[in-house]
């Protein structure tokens, strides 16, 4: 009898330890996400210093900036599904190690080519880390109510990382050389590796045949081509090197889908897309990111080139958007329980559309109050949409497909961002360029050059000088504001389309009884098992 009682007490202690540990696991996963999110934006402010030191050509500079997100987006499905097969913690820890090595290589790169290779390796490490964090989170929090709170914290950390990147980069550049923006990753990796090995649980999907290597490579190559083509479209490039990657990438993705349907043990169970909640959530993520990234890019140009703010002042003006996103992430679990996925995503899209329409009142002069209100509504609305969409997508996916589902969500995020820059950038250019035709005293060739961008228009106006230069500068600024209004209206239309799409989501948050999917041992037991191993 006493033996039974002792065993029962031991089980209760183990359960209590597991309950405590899952929140420690969330902290470790959030640190991982913070590192990847910061690294995605920290280089932006260091580009001038890199250019001055390494003297890269125009193409090399483009690859230095774009290689990381391009490689990361291409490999998300590959490493997400590989984690389901061989172990999600194993992939995450390998990602940590690679991220640290690549950071050191980037920090001390002596040439543009070395920095490009290092950025590619950082992209590989990021692709290993990002889906693993979400899939482990899905396993560690089987109860949907707790999982919603964990995802809210996770998404708030992502918002912090995106905002901290440029500020951290600016601080480091004021005191150190440009390589320090990469070197800061290494201490975090040295801490995260042993802590992750000690505390994170290992989990896998159901063992069902070999991992489809050919399918994984097809998905990676196809996504690489599509993302590359979309990025080049966003930069205004429409030539052979844009069309060919798009066509080849789309063809490879189509072949990948066909292969998965016929494969006995597919990498991604495409039947998940037959579930309205899953496919709708993926579509909502794409639309939300499409609106967010394009608007952030144009807003940054407006603040600097039209209002004349410095880069630091621009970053500070955009901070309310980040704070509002953090608040939405932290409040997301309570809102989801009260309103359900359908009303929460619809409400998020409508609130974002209201923010976009509010920002159409922006003009050629500064209106700090209007911008503050618009950015607060924009950040809260978009994060509400993304949180509820991610939570619905992960909850709808089978636990054994958690890595693949997380990879699909992150890929949708990246594709939405790329398409947003390409689409809204094209709308902006189409509305901006015609306003520079026929400016008095400005030659047609100068007007054509000024029509490429507002920054180039200012350069042309400076070279012209006199009344013609002043007239061109004024016309360019007015045309940019007009183009901004048109782009905001198009964004509002896309957000309303997202509202209609979200009507397919479930009305209520269905909380199934949690199952013991992953056992989280107490830290002392984990340490003992490591020693005995």
N, C-alpha and C positions, 0 to 999 in steps of 0.2 A: 504493500500500500504506500509506504513511504517512498519507494522507488518511483511509483507512478506519479506521486505528488511532486517529487523532485524533477521528473521529466517535464511535467506540465508547467512547473515554475520556470524551467529552462526555456521552454517554448514561448512563454509569456515575455521573458526577458529578451529573447531573440526578436520577437515581434515588436517589442518596444524599441529595440535598437534599430530595427529596419525602419520603423516609422520616423525615428530621428534622422537616420542616414539619408533618406530620400531628399530631404531639404538640403543636406550638405552636398549631395550629388547635384542638385539644381544649381548651387553656388559654383561648383566646379564647371558645370556645363555653361553657365552664364559667363564665366571668365574666358572660356574658350571662344564663345561667340563674340564677346567684347573685343578680343584680340583680332579676330578676322574682320569684324566690322570697322575697327579703327584702321587696319592696314589697307582697306579698300579706298579710304579717302585721305590718309595721312600724306600721301605722295603729292597731292594736288598743289600744295603750297610750296613744295620743294622743287617743282619743275624748273623754275628759273635758275636755281642754284646748280641743279644737275646739268642744265644746258651750258652754263658758264664753265663748269669744271670738265665735263666729259666731251663737250662739243659734238653732240650727236647730230646726224642729218635729220631732215624733216620726217622721213619714214622711220628712222630709228627712234626718234622722240615719240612718235605715235605708238610704236610697239612698246616702248618703256611704260607708257601710261595704260595701254589697252591690254597688254598680255595677261596681267593678273586676272581681271574679270573674264576675259575671253577663255582662258584655260580653265578657270574655276567653273564657269557655267557649263563647259563642254563635258566635264568629268563627273558632275554631280550624280547622274544616274549610274555611271560605272561604279563609283565607290559606295554609293548608297546601297545598291543591290549586292555588292561584294561584302559589305558589312553584314547584311542579312545572312550571307552564306558562311563567312569565316569568323564572324564575331564583331559586333559594333564597337566594343571597347578597344579591341585590337587595332582596328582601322583608325580610331580616334587617337590612340597613343602614337601610332606610326605617323599620323598627321602632325601631332605635336613635334615629334623629332625632326621631321622634314621641314616644318615651318621654321624651327630654330636654326637649322643648318642653312636654309635658303636666306634667312634674315642676315646671318653673318656674311654670306657671300655677297648679298646686295649692299650691305653697309660698306664693305671694303672693295667694291667693284672698281677696277681701274679703267674700264672701257665701257662704252655703250652696249656692246655685244654681251659682255659679262653680266651687266645689269639686266638685260632682257632675259637671259637664261635664268638668273636668280628670280626675277619676277614670275617667270613661267613655273619654276619650282614652288614658289609661294602659292601660285594658283592651284597646283596639285595638292599641296598641303591644305589649303582652304577647302578644296572639294572633298577631302577626306574628313575634315572636321565638321563642316556645316550640317550635312544630313545626319551624321552620327549623333550630334547633340540632340536633334529633334527626335530621332528614333529611340535613343536611350531614354529620353524624357517620356516618350509614349509608353515604354515598358515599365519604367520606375513608378509612374503614376497611373495605375489601372483604373482608379476611380475618376470618373469624368469631371466631377466637381473640383477635386484637387488638381487634376490635370489642367483645367481651364485657368486656375490661379497660377500654376507653374508657367503655362504658355504666356500669360499676361506679363509675368515678371521677365520671361525670356524676351518677349517682343519689346518691352521697355528698355532692356539692356541693349538691344539692337539699335534702338533709336538714339540712345546715349552714345554708342560707339560711332555712329555716322556723324554725329555732331562734334564729338571730341577729337576726331581725326585731324581736321584742319587746324583746330586750336592748339592741339598738342604739337603738330608739325610746326606751326608758327613759333611756338615757345622754344622748341628745340633748335630751330634755325637761328633764333636770336642769340643763342648761347653756344652752339656747337656747329659742326659741319653737317652737310645734308645726309650723310650716312647714318647719323644718329636717329633719324626717323625709323630706320629698320633695326638698329641695334637695341632699341628699347624693347623689342619683342623677346630677346634672348633670356633675360631674367625671368620673365613670365613663363616661358616655356620650361626653364630649368625647375621652376616651382610646380608647374602644372603636371609635368610628366610623373614624378614620384607620387604626388597626391592623387592623380588620376588612376595610377596603377594600384594604389592602396584602397581607394574608396569607391571607384566606379564599378558597377556590376557588369559582368559579361552577359550578353544575350544574343541569340541568333534566331533566325526564322526557322520554319519547319524544314528538316532535311528532305529534299525531294529531288534528287538527281544532281548532275554536275552543273556548275556555273557556266552560263552561256558566254564564253569568251568572245566568239565572233559577234554575237548580238551586242555585247557591251562595247566593242570597238566600233561597230556600226553606229550605235547611238552617240558615242563620243565624237566621231568624225562628222556625223550629220549635224549635231548641235554646234560643233566648231564652225562649220560652213555657214549655217543659218545665222549664228550670232555675229560672225565676222561680216557677213553681207549686210545685216541690219545696222551694225555699227558704222559701216562705210556709207550706207544710205543716210544715217543720221548726220554724218559729216558733209553731206551734199555731194558725195561721189556716186556717179551713175555711169559706170563703164564696165569693161570686161571683167576686171578684178572685183567687181561688186556682184554682177549678175551670175558669174560662174559659181562662186561659193554658195550663193543662195540656191541656185538650181540643184547643184550637186548635193548640198546639205539636205534640201527638202526631199530629194530622191532617196537618199540614204535613210532618212527618218521614215519615209513611207515603206521602204524595204524592211526596216527594223520592226515596224508595226506588223507588217505581214508575217515576218518570222516569228514574232511573239505569239501571234494567233495560232500558228501551226505547231509551235514548240511544245513538247510534252511538259517541260519544266521551264517556263518562261522567266526571264529576269523580272519583268513587270507584268502583273496580272491585269490585263487590259479590261477585264470584267469590272474592275473598280470604277472605270469610267461609265459603266452602265448604271451605276448608282447616282441618282440625280444630285444628292448632297455632295458627293465627291467631285463630279465633273463641274458642277456649278461653282463650288468653292475654288477650284483651279481657275476657272474663267474669271471669277471676281478678283483673284489675286493679280492676274494679268492686267485687268482693266484698272485696278487701283494703282498699280505701279506705273502703268502707262501714263496716268494723269500726274502722279507725284513727281517722277524724275524729270519729265519734260518741263513741268511748271517750275521746279526748283532751279533748273538750268536757266530758264528765261528770266526768272525772278532775280537771280544773281546778276545777270547782265543788266537788268533794269536798274537795280540798286547801285551798281558801280558806274555804268556808262550814262544813264539818264540822270540819276540823282547825284552822281559824283561822289559816292561814299567810298572809303578805302576798303580793302579786303577784310580787315579786322572789323570795321563797322558793319560791313555786309554780313559777316558771320554772326555778329551780335544781333542784328535785326532778324536773322533767321532762327535764333535760339528759341523764341516763343513757340515756333512750330515743333521743335524737339521736346520742349517741356510739356506741351499739350499732348504729344504722342506718348510720352512717358505716363502721363496721368491716365490716358485712355487705356494703356496696357495694364496698369495696376488696377483700374476699376473694371476691366473687361470681364472678369469672372463673375462678379456680382451682376453686371448688366446682362450677361448672357443667361444667367439663371432666371432673371426677372422677365426679360423680353423674348428670349429664344433666338436662334440663329437667323431666322427670316427677318424679323423686325430689326434686329441689331445691324445686320449687313445693309438692309434697305435704308435704315436710319443713318448709318455711316455714309453711304453714298449720297443721300439727300443733303446731309450736313456739309459734305465736301462740295457738292454742287452749289450750295448757298454761299460757301466761302469763296468759290471761284467767281460767282456772279458779283459778290461784294467787291472783289479785287478789280473788277472792270471799271470801278470808279477811279483807279489810279491814273494820274496824268503826268505832265511834265514837271510838276513841283512836288515836293515831299509832303506826305500826309502820314505822319508816324502813327496816329491813332487808327486810321483806316488799315494800315499795314499790320498793326498789332492784332486787330480784330480778325482780319482775314487769315493771318497765319495761325492764330489760335484755333479758329474753326477748322482750318485745313488740316492741321496736325491731329486734332482730336477726331475729326471725321474719318480721315484715312486710316489712322491706327485702329479705330473701332472696326472698320471694314476688314482690315488685314487680320486682326486678332480673331474675329469671329470666323473668317474664312479658313484660316489655318487650323483653328480648333475643330471646326466641322470636318475638314479634310482628314486630319489625323484620326479623329474619333470614328470616322466612317471606314477607314482602311483597316484590314485585318492586322492583328498584332504581328504576325509573321512577315507581313509586307511593310513594316514600319519604315525600314530604311529606304525602300523604293518609293513609298508615299512621300517621305520627307524630301527625297531627291526631286520628285516631280514638283512639289511645292516650291522648292528653292529654284529649280529650273524655270518655272513659270514666273517667279519673281524677277530673275535675270532677264528673261525674254521680254517681259512687260516693260522693264526699264529700257532695254535697247530699242524696242518698238516705239516707246514713248518719245525718246529722243529723236528717232527718225521721223515719226509721223508729225509730232508737234513742231519739230524743227522745220519740216517742209512747209507746214501751214504758215509758220511764222515768216519764212522767206518769201512765200508766195504773196503774203499780204504786205510785206515790208518793201520789197524791191520796186514795185511800180510807182511808189510815191517819190522816187528819186529821178524819174524821167522828166526832162524839161525844166530843171531848176535854172533860173536866169543866170547867165554868165558861166555855167558849168559845161565843159565839153562832154559829148556823149560817152567817150572812153572813160572819163573820170566818173560819170554817173554809173556806168556799168561796173566799175571797180567798187564804188561805194555801195552798190546793191548787194554785195556778198555778205556784209555784216556791218553792224553799227561801229565796231572798233575800226574796221578798215575805212569806213566813211569818215571817221574823225581824222585818220591819217591822211586821206586824200584832201580833206578840207584844210588841214594844216599845210600841206604842200601848195595848195592853190593860194591861200592867203586872201587878204582883202575882202571885199564885199561878197565875191563869189564863194569864198571859203566859209564865211559866216552864214550865207544862205544855204549852202550844202549841209552844214552842221545842223542848222535849225530844221531843215527838211528831213534829214536822217533821223533826228530825235523824234520828230512828230510822226514819221512813218513807223518807227519802232514801237511807239506807244499804240498806234493804230493796229499794228500787227499783233501786239500783246493782247489787245482787246479781242481781236478775232480768234486768237489761239485760246484764250480763256473761254470764249463761247463754245468753241469746238470741244474743249475739255468738259464743259458742263453737259454738253450733249452726250458724250461718252459716259459720264458718271450717271446720267439718267438712264442710259442703256443698261448700266450695271445694276441699277435699282430694279429694272424689269427682270433681269437675269436672276437676281437674288430671290425672286418670288418662288423659285423652285426649291428653295431650302426648307428644311423642316420648320414647323411653326414653334415647336417646343424643344428644349434641351432634354434629350432622353438619356437618363443616367442609369445605365445598367449596373447590376451588382458587380463590384470589382472582383476580378479573379487574381489568384496569386501567380502572376506571370513571371516575376523575377524575385528571387529571395535576396534581400539585402542583409548580409550578416553585419553584426556589430563590428566596429573598428578593431577591437581587441582580437576578435575571432579572425578577421581578415589578416591581421598581422601575423597571427599564429600560423595560418594556412600558408602565407608567403614563406615563413621560415622553414616550415616542414617541407615545402616544395623544393 
